[in-house]
Amino acid sequence: MDVKGKKGPVGMPKEATCDHFMCLQQGSECDIWDGQPVCKCKGWGSSSMIFLCFQASCVILTFTFGHCHRNLNHFETYEACMLACMSGPLAACSLPALQGPCKAYAPRWAYNSQTGQCQSFVYGGCEGNGNNFESREACEESCPFPRGNQRCRACKPRQKLVTSFCRSDFVILGRVSELTEEPDSGRALVTVDEVLKDEKMGLKFLGQEPLEVTLLHVDWACPCPNVTVSEMPLIIMGEVDGGMAMLRPDSFVGASSARRVRKLREVMHKKTCDVLKEFLGLH
């Protein structure tokens, strides 16, 4: 047992001294750490890797101290650091997806803080963590992060307004009322306000029913065409395959405006597409 009367560095508050502080571990002595007396343990001078909570995130430090000098902001694992560093359900969203050692092979969803997206993974059934959701919807509801720092390029249709109109199998004015995301594809239900062109589907018989449109080859991190559920009217131009309306990443989808609609009506009235097909070989 060793009792020291060692005082802290100059400028330290008077109460931060080793007076009346006893170190019970043999070979240890009192020292001032973070403004309070602690015991300098055996092993002082050895290096350890720890995680330190700093500004709501965890950083790795290689630090030199004995175990009795650790404070409440030192953690041996990233998971323990994040759970203590962040409060509420967002702490779990910052943890890595963890399969665990068991072999249940259950499909689950986890939030990827690098991409800003919820992604599927296989959960073994044991020793996981809080970043483990049974559905994509549950993951997105629990982890309301922005979609990462990546910048999506603006969607560019293959052709401009008139050429896209002439090449398309259907052109409608409508609003997206429902959107379903699937791996590499999707499905949109469109409330049709007006049919401007319909060569293969017979949309005039659709009545009040929404039109189901299949979205092909979609990267949901940066989707093109970028359709969202909204009351904003859109001009939607696509193709038909097997009686199904389809949109590709370079299909024309844009906000409806009086100027654009007037231009398309003029194209229809003047039969501009017939001229383009004859001279430019459009089909």
C-alpha positions in Angstrom: 0.0 0.0 0.0 1.4 3.4 -0.9 0.0 6.8 0.1 1.3 9.8 -1.7 0.9 13.5 -1.2 1.6 14.3 -4.8 -0.1 17.4 -6.1 -1.4 17.8 -9.6 0.1 20.0 -12.3 0.2 23.8 -12.0 -3.2 25.3 -12.7 -5.1 22.2 -11.6 -7.9 22.9 -9.1 -6.9 22.5 -5.5 -9.2 19.5 -5.0 -7.4 17.6 -7.8 -4.6 16.3 -5.5 -3.5 12.9 -4.2 -3.9 14.0 -0.5 -5.8 11.4 1.5 -6.0 9.1 -1.6 -4.9 5.5 -1.1 -3.9 3.1 -3.8 -4.5 -0.5 -2.6 -2.8 -2.3 -5.5 0.8 -3.2 -4.6 3.3 -1.2 -6.6 0.8 1.4 -7.7 0.9 5.1 -6.9 -1.5 8.0 -7.1 -1.5 10.3 -10.1 -3.8 13.0 -11.5 -5.9 11.9 -14.6 -8.6 14.0 -16.2 -8.7 16.3 -13.2 -9.1 13.6 -10.6 -6.8 11.3 -8.5 -6.4 7.8 -9.9 -3.9 4.9 -9.3 -1.1 4.3 -11.8 -1.3 0.6 -12.3 1.2 -2.1 -13.2 1.7 -2.2 -16.9 2.0 1.6 -17.2 3.7 2.2 -20.5 2.1 -0.6 -22.5 0.0 0.4 -25.5 -3.6 -0.5 -26.0 -6.1 0.2 -28.8 -9.4 1.7 -27.6 -12.4 3.4 -29.0 -13.2 6.9 -27.9 -16.6 8.6 -28.2 -16.1 12.1 -29.8 -18.8 14.3 -31.2 -21.4 11.5 -31.5 -19.0 9.2 -33.4 -16.3 6.7 -32.4 -12.6 7.1 -33.2 -9.8 4.6 -32.7 -6.9 5.6 -30.5 -3.7 3.8 -29.6 -3.2 4.9 -26.0 -0.7 4.2 -23.2 -2.1 3.7 -19.7 -2.9 1.1 -17.1 -6.4 -0.3 -16.9 -7.3 1.6 -13.8 -6.8 4.9 -15.8 -9.6 4.1 -18.2 -12.6 6.4 -17.8 -16.2 6.0 -18.9 -15.4 7.3 -22.4 -13.0 4.4 -23.2 -14.4 1.3 -24.9 -12.7 -2.0 -26.1 -15.1 -2.5 -29.0 -16.7 -0.3 -31.7 -20.2 -1.7 -30.8 -19.9 -0.8 -27.2 -18.6 2.7 -28.1 -21.5 3.4 -30.5 -24.2 2.2 -28.1 -22.9 4.5 -25.4 -21.9 7.4 -27.7 -25.3 7.8 -29.4 -28.7 7.9 -27.7 -31.9 6.4 -28.9 -32.6 4.0 -31.8 -30.0 5.7 -34.1 -27.2 4.1 -32.1 -28.1 0.7 -33.5 -28.2 2.1 -37.1 -24.5 2.9 -36.8 -23.4 -0.6 -36.0 -22.1 -3.0 -38.7 -24.4 -5.8 -40.0 -23.5 -8.8 -38.0 -24.3 -12.4 -39.2 -23.2 -14.1 -36.0 -21.9 -17.7 -35.6 -25.2 -19.6 -35.8 -26.6 -21.1 -39.0 -30.3 -20.1 -39.2 -29.7 -18.1 -42.5 -32.6 -15.7 -41.9 -33.0 -12.9 -44.4 -32.7 -9.5 -42.6 -32.1 -5.8 -43.4 -29.4 -3.6 -41.9 -28.6 0.1 -42.3 -25.2 0.8 -44.1 -23.9 4.1 -42.8 -21.4 4.3 -45.6 -24.0 4.3 -48.4 -26.9 5.8 -46.4 -29.1 2.8 -47.5 -30.8 -0.2 -45.9 -29.3 -3.4 -47.4 -30.2 -7.0 -47.1 -27.9 -9.5 -45.3 -28.1 -13.0 -43.9 -28.5 -13.4 -40.1 -27.4 -16.6 -38.5 -29.9 -16.3 -35.6 -27.6 -15.5 -32.6 -25.1 -13.0 -31.3 -26.2 -10.2 -33.6 -26.8 -6.5 -32.7 -29.5 -3.9 -32.9 -28.9 -3.1 -36.6 -31.1 -6.1 -37.6 -34.5 -5.6 -39.1 -37.0 -8.1 -40.5 -38.0 -5.8 -43.5 -36.6 -2.9 -45.5 -39.5 -0.8 -44.3 -38.7 -1.4 -40.6 -35.1 -0.5 -41.3 -35.9 2.7 -43.0 -38.4 3.7 -40.3 -35.8 3.2 -37.6 -32.9 4.7 -39.3 -34.0 8.1 -40.8 -30.6 9.0 -42.2 -30.0 11.0 -45.4 -29.1 8.9 -48.5 -25.4 9.2 -47.9 -23.0 11.8 -49.3 -23.0 10.5 -52.8 -24.3 12.9 -55.5 -26.6 11.4 -58.1 -26.3 12.6 -61.6 -29.4 14.1 -63.2 -31.4 11.6 -65.1 -31.1 12.2 -68.9 -33.6 10.7 -71.3 -32.2 9.2 -74.4 -33.9 11.8 -76.6 -35.5 15.2 -76.2 -39.2 15.8 -75.8 -40.4 15.5 -79.4 -38.1 12.6 -80.5 -39.0 10.7 -77.3 -42.7 11.2 -78.0 -42.3 9.8 -81.5 -40.2 6.8 -80.4 -42.5 5.9 -77.4 -45.3 3.3 -77.5 -47.3 5.3 -75.0 -47.4 8.9 -73.7 -49.6 9.8 -70.8 -50.2 12.7 -68.4 -50.6 11.4 -64.9 -49.6 11.2 -61.2 -47.8 8.4 -59.4 -50.0 7.2 -56.6 -48.0 4.2 -55.5 -44.4 3.0 -55.9 -43.0 -0.4 -55.0 -39.2 -0.9 -54.9 -37.9 -4.3 -55.8 -34.3 -5.5 -56.4 -33.1 -3.9 -59.6 -36.7 -3.0 -60.7 -39.9 -1.5 -59.4 -43.6 -1.0 -60.0 -45.5 2.3 -60.2 -49.3 2.8 -60.2 -50.1 5.9 -62.2 -53.4 7.7 -62.1 -53.9 8.7 -65.8 -55.2 12.2 -66.4 -54.9 12.1 -70.2 -53.6 9.7 -72.9 -51.6 11.5 -75.6 -50.4 8.4 -77.4 -51.3 4.8 -77.2 -50.3 2.3 -79.9 -50.4 -1.1 -78.2 -52.4 -1.1 -75.0 -55.9 0.3 -75.5 -55.7 2.7 -72.6 -59.0 4.3 -73.5 -60.6 1.2 -71.9 -58.7 1.6 -68.7 -61.4 3.8 -67.2 -60.6 5.0 -63.6 -58.2 2.2 -62.9 -54.6 3.2 -62.4 -52.0 2.1 -65.0 -49.3 -0.3 -63.7 -45.9 0.6 -65.1 -42.9 -1.6 -64.6 -39.5 0.2 -63.9 -36.6 -1.8 -65.4 -32.9 -1.8 -64.3 -33.3 0.6 -61.4 -30.5 1.6 -59.1 -32.6 2.8 -56.1 -29.6 4.7 -54.6 -29.9 7.0 -57.6 -33.0 5.9 -59.5 -33.7 6.9 -63.1 -36.3 7.8 -64.1 -36.7 9.5 -60.7 -40.4 8.9 -60.1 -41.9 9.5 -56.7 -45.3 9.4 -55.2 -46.7 12.8 -55.7 -49.7 14.9 -56.8 -47.5 16.6 -59.3 -48.6 15.8 -62.9 -46.0 14.1 -65.0 -45.4 13.5 -68.7 -44.6 9.8 -68.9 -43.3 8.2 -72.1 -42.5 4.5 -72.3 -42.6 1.3 -74.3 -44.9 -1.7 -74.3 -43.8 -5.4 -74.1 -46.3 -8.2 -73.9 -49.1 -5.7 -73.2 -47.2 -4.3 -70.2 -46.2 -0.6 -69.9 -42.4 -0.3 -69.1 -39.9 2.5 -68.3 -36.2 2.2 -68.8 -33.5 4.4 -67.1 -33.4 6.6 -70.2 -37.1 6.9 -70.7 -38.6 10.4 -70.7 -40.4 11.3 -67.5 -40.7 15.0 -66.7 -42.9 17.5 -65.0 -46.0 18.4 -67.0 -46.2 22.1 -68.0 -48.5 24.0 -70.3 -45.7 24.7 -72.7 -44.7 21.0 -73.0 -48.2 19.8 -73.4 -48.9 22.5 -76.0 -45.8 21.3 -77.9 -46.9 17.7 -77.9 -50.4 18.6 -79.1 -48.7 20.5 -81.9 -46.7 17.5 -82.8 -49.8 15.3 -82.9 -51.8 17.9 -85.0 -49.0 18.4 -87.6 -48.1 14.6 -87.7 -44.5 15.5 -87.0 -43.7 12.0 -86.1 -44.5 10.7 -89.6 -42.1 13.2 -91.0 -39.4 12.2 -88.5 -39.9 8.6 -89.2 -39.5 9.1 -92.9 -36.5 11.3 -92.9 -34.7 10.2 -89.8 -35.6 6.5 -89.8 -37.4 6.6 -86.4 -39.3 3.5 -85.5 
